[in-house]
Amino acid sequence: MSNRNTPTINAGSMADIAFLLLIFFLVTTTLDSDIGIQKKMSKKTNTPIKPINERNVLEITINANNEIQLEGDRIIALEELKQYAIEFIDNGASTDVNGNPCDWCNGKKDKTSSDHPTKAVIALESSRSASYSTYIATHNEINNAYADLRSKLSLSEHGITYKELIAAYKQDKDNTSIKAKIEAIKAKYPALIFDTEPIK
């Protein structure tokens, strides 16, 4: 019986091809980056929650048709939301929890609207059928309202916008003076935005 050598297949070149294909797909594939809202979760606390006066809450609802409703019934355009939010936050009709009036507010001081920026709560509710893009756009308009109010206050108190103040702090994070100015402005206009349970 003769010994035959079994022929072997040289797979070296196939491995090279597979490796090159892998590199090609890694280089050419693009991944969609997730978009979302940067938010810090509130810390758990045992302190009982004080009841909020109804006039200090601005209810914003995104319905199933992606329409924005104020106080449950009035439908407004997305572009109008920022101004409504500014008027509500900056109303300054009364005092904060310590009895101090808002001497930096430029609002109408309407007794049916919010007492003070530190008491002005924005409650955002959305339908489960509403689009995520509408939800993001609504959040952006509310955040823009806070940004505008903070910038006006920063301009009047420090001569530069709030955005410029933040940029200056990013360049010099050891500057406690700039940090104190930012914290003071945020304390005067705290972003009190709460998401409520989605509606069906």
Summary of the structure (lengths in Angstrom):
residues: 200
radius of gyration: 27.4
end to end distance: 81.8
largest distance: 109.2
contacts: 462
relative contact order: 0.13
helix: 41%
strand: 12%
